Amino acid sequence: MKKLKLVINNNIQKNKKEIFFIKKELQTILNLYAKMVSNGTWKDYGLSTGNKEISFDVYQRASDKPVIRILKNLRPKYINEKFLIKDKDGKIINQSENLNKLITKTGWNKLRLVK
C-alpha cells in the first residue's frame, strides 16, 4: 500500500520572488522620469530584465547607450544593494534598500549628462 501525504499549506506561491518592479516602485520611477523630462535632461527610457536584475534605463538619445540606470537587484548580497543607480560606465552612484530614499537622496540636479 502506498503512503499518501496531505499537503495543507503549500508555500509555492510564497517562495515565488518578485521578478519585476512592483506598482509603487514603478510609479516612483516614472514620477522622477516625468520631472526630468519636463526639465529637458532626459529624453527616452527603456526597461530591461535579467535573471539577477531589472533596470530602468534612461537615454539622452534613442540611439545611444543608457546614461543612467535605476536597478532592482533580485539577488542582493547585502540588504543595502537592493536598489542601485549606475552611470553609463557601470559605476555605482548610489545604493539603498528603499527606492524612495534612494531617489530622494540622489542629487538629480547635480548629475549632468555629458554629450
Residue frames as qw, qx, qy, qz and C-alpha x, y, z in Angstrom:
[[0.000, 0.889, 0.458, 0.000, 0.00, 0.00, 0.00],
 [0.403, 0.475, -0.011, 0.782, 1.30, 3.49, -0.94],
 [0.290, -0.522, -0.440, 0.671, 1.75, 6.17, 1.65],
 [0.150, 0.756, 0.394, 0.501, -0.26, 9.30, 0.90],
 [0.312, -0.231, -0.298, 0.872, 0.60, 12.76, 2.12],
 [0.044, 0.865, 0.492, 0.090, -1.87, 15.53, 2.61],
 [0.389, 0.096, -0.024, 0.916, -0.40, 18.94, 1.78],
 [0.100, -0.807, -0.547, 0.202, -2.26, 21.66, 3.64],
 [0.068, -0.920, 0.057, 0.383, -0.03, 24.73, 3.50],
 [0.768, 0.341, 0.271, 0.469, 1.55, 24.83, 0.09],
 [0.260, -0.804, 0.039, 0.534, 4.18, 27.59, 0.14],
 [0.611, 0.252, 0.458, 0.595, 5.00, 27.57, -3.57],
 [0.156, 0.852, 0.299, 0.401, 3.36, 30.96, -4.14],
 [0.429, -0.896, 0.031, 0.109, 5.05, 32.47, -1.06],
 [0.687, -0.358, 0.367, 0.515, 8.50, 31.41, -2.25],
 [0.541, 0.596, 0.378, 0.457, 7.97, 32.98, -5.65],
 [0.357, -0.433, -0.054, 0.826, 10.14, 36.10, -5.77],
 [0.312, 0.841, 0.131, -0.422, 9.35, 39.40, -7.41],
 [0.684, 0.117, 0.477, 0.539, 10.51, 39.34, -11.00],
 [0.249, 0.610, 0.295, 0.692, 9.75, 42.95, -11.91],
 [0.000, 0.149, -0.311, 0.939, 9.20, 46.35, -10.32],
 [0.015, -0.553, -0.800, 0.230, 6.09, 46.42, -8.18],
 [0.131, 0.807, 0.466, 0.339, 3.49, 49.10, -8.87],
 [0.327, -0.922, -0.071, 0.193, 4.71, 51.58, -6.20],
 [0.578, -0.400, 0.372, 0.606, 8.33, 51.27, -7.36],
 [0.409, 0.360, 0.566, 0.619, 7.45, 51.82, -11.00],
 [0.033, -0.910, -0.381, -0.157, 5.24, 54.77, -10.08],
 [0.450, -0.792, 0.091, 0.402, 8.10, 56.38, -8.14],
 [0.529, -0.153, 0.499, 0.669, 10.50, 55.90, -11.05],
 [0.274, 0.576, 0.580, 0.507, 8.03, 57.23, -13.62],
 [0.173, -0.949, -0.246, 0.093, 7.31, 60.31, -11.46],
 [0.462, -0.615, 0.301, 0.564, 11.04, 61.04, -11.42],
 [0.466, 0.166, 0.621, 0.608, 11.22, 60.41, -15.18],
 [0.138, 0.822, 0.496, 0.244, 8.35, 62.85, -15.85],
 [0.298, -0.906, -0.022, 0.301, 10.07, 65.52, -13.74],
 [0.481, -0.433, 0.466, 0.604, 13.38, 65.07, -15.55],
 [0.401, 0.425, 0.635, 0.505, 11.75, 65.07, -19.00],
 [0.016, 0.937, 0.343, 0.060, 10.00, 68.35, -18.18],
 [0.384, -0.781, 0.218, 0.442, 13.44, 69.77, -17.24],
 [0.610, 0.744, -0.227, -0.153, 14.72, 68.65, -20.63],
 [0.201, -0.654, 0.730, 0.018, 17.53, 66.46, -19.29],
 [0.442, -0.026, 0.895, 0.043, 16.11, 63.02, -20.07],
 [0.391, 0.294, -0.418, -0.766, 14.69, 62.09, -23.46],
 [0.781, 0.058, -0.494, -0.378, 13.85, 58.39, -23.59],
 [0.483, -0.429, 0.688, -0.330, 13.72, 55.28, -21.41],
 [0.704, 0.157, -0.640, -0.265, 13.77, 51.53, -21.69],
 [0.745, -0.430, 0.395, -0.322, 13.22, 48.56, -19.40],
 [0.581, 0.389, -0.714, -0.047, 15.49, 45.54, -19.37],
 [0.826, -0.413, 0.229, -0.308, 15.22, 42.34, -17.38],
 [0.456, 0.448, -0.764, 0.090, 17.61, 39.59, -16.48],
 [0.740, -0.263, -0.616, 0.065, 18.00, 36.76, -14.00],
 [0.528, -0.224, -0.454, 0.682, 19.79, 38.90, -11.43],
 [0.072, -0.403, -0.202, 0.890, 18.45, 42.41, -12.03],
 [0.272, 0.754, 0.567, 0.193, 15.78, 44.57, -13.58],
 [0.332, -0.294, 0.006, 0.896, 16.67, 48.02, -14.81],
 [0.263, 0.895, 0.345, -0.109, 15.02, 51.25, -15.87],
 [0.593, -0.040, 0.259, 0.761, 17.42, 52.74, -18.41],
 [0.131, 0.897, 0.186, -0.379, 17.47, 56.46, -19.18],
 [0.649, 0.259, 0.375, 0.609, 18.72, 57.70, -22.54],
 [0.056, -0.555, 0.056, 0.828, 19.84, 61.10, -23.79],
 [0.488, 0.386, -0.422, -0.659, 19.10, 59.99, -27.36],
 [0.924, 0.038, 0.183, -0.335, 17.38, 56.82, -28.51],
 [0.823, 0.466, -0.319, 0.071, 20.43, 55.59, -30.42],
 [0.106, 0.641, -0.637, 0.415, 22.91, 55.88, -27.53],
 [0.543, -0.168, -0.787, 0.238, 23.56, 53.56, -24.63],
 [0.428, -0.809, -0.385, -0.123, 21.81, 54.43, -21.35],
 [0.215, 0.623, -0.341, 0.670, 23.34, 57.28, -19.37],
 [0.342, -0.325, 0.603, -0.643, 21.65, 56.39, -16.06],
 [0.578, -0.129, -0.773, -0.229, 20.30, 53.02, -14.92],
 [0.514, -0.377, 0.428, -0.641, 18.00, 52.50, -11.94],
 [0.503, 0.145, -0.847, -0.094, 18.39, 48.84, -10.98],
 [0.769, -0.388, 0.239, -0.448, 16.47, 46.46, -8.78],
 [0.188, 0.424, -0.884, 0.057, 18.81, 43.68, -7.70],
 [0.833, -0.191, -0.289, -0.432, 16.89, 40.40, -7.41],
 [0.905, -0.204, -0.293, 0.230, 19.68, 38.60, -5.56],
 [0.032, 0.872, -0.307, 0.381, 21.45, 41.17, -3.39],
 [0.642, 0.096, -0.625, 0.433, 24.40, 40.05, -1.28],
 [0.178, -0.177, -0.518, 0.818, 23.68, 42.80, 1.24],
 [0.105, 0.702, 0.670, -0.217, 20.37, 44.44, 2.15],
 [0.032, 0.775, 0.020, -0.631, 21.50, 47.90, 1.02],
 [0.100, -0.285, 0.688, 0.660, 22.21, 46.63, -2.50],
 [0.429, 0.471, 0.761, -0.120, 18.55, 46.02, -3.42],
 [0.399, 0.877, 0.265, 0.035, 18.26, 49.24, -5.45],
 [0.570, -0.302, 0.245, 0.724, 21.18, 50.82, -7.31],
 [0.399, 0.897, 0.057, -0.181, 21.78, 53.79, -9.56],
 [0.707, -0.165, 0.397, 0.561, 24.58, 53.33, -12.09],
 [0.182, 0.742, -0.211, -0.610, 26.09, 55.67, -14.65],
 [0.769, 0.548, -0.179, -0.275, 26.84, 54.83, -18.28],
 [0.329, 0.570, -0.745, 0.110, 30.17, 53.21, -17.36],
 [0.771, -0.219, -0.596, -0.047, 28.54, 50.88, -14.82],
 [0.257, 0.173, -0.574, 0.758, 29.88, 52.76, -11.80],
 [0.334, -0.636, -0.692, 0.075, 27.52, 52.73, -8.81],
 [0.017, 0.559, -0.030, 0.829, 26.41, 56.27, -8.00],
 [0.424, -0.318, 0.429, -0.731, 24.11, 55.42, -5.11],
 [0.481, -0.110, -0.860, -0.131, 22.55, 52.36, -3.45],
 [0.390, -0.227, 0.448, -0.772, 19.85, 51.72, -0.87],
 [0.086, 0.172, 0.977, -0.086, 17.36, 49.15, 0.37],
 [0.243, 0.685, 0.572, -0.379, 14.46, 51.58, -0.22],
 [0.434, 0.444, 0.469, 0.629, 13.74, 53.06, -3.64],
 [0.079, -0.935, -0.289, -0.191, 12.04, 56.20, -2.30],
 [0.515, -0.776, 0.139, 0.337, 15.04, 57.04, -0.11],
 [0.649, -0.037, 0.447, 0.615, 17.39, 56.33, -2.99],
 [0.304, 0.651, 0.439, 0.539, 15.62, 58.71, -5.34],
 [0.212, -0.956, -0.174, -0.108, 15.21, 61.48, -2.77],
 [0.577, -0.701, 0.208, 0.364, 18.82, 61.40, -1.51],
 [0.634, 0.147, 0.420, 0.633, 20.32, 61.41, -5.01],
 [0.023, 0.678, 0.009, -0.735, 21.04, 64.93, -6.22],
 [0.631, 0.488, 0.560, 0.221, 19.49, 64.74, -9.69],
 [0.234, 0.971, 0.035, -0.032, 20.21, 68.38, -10.44],
 [0.327, -0.753, 0.518, 0.240, 23.92, 67.79, -9.72],
 [0.653, 0.018, 0.696, 0.298, 24.08, 64.90, -12.19],
 [0.349, 0.693, -0.213, -0.595, 24.84, 66.33, -15.59],
 [0.870, 0.282, 0.391, 0.100, 24.59, 64.25, -18.73],
 [0.232, -0.596, 0.477, 0.603, 27.79, 64.62, -20.74],
 [0.744, 0.605, 0.080, -0.270, 27.35, 64.79, -24.50]]
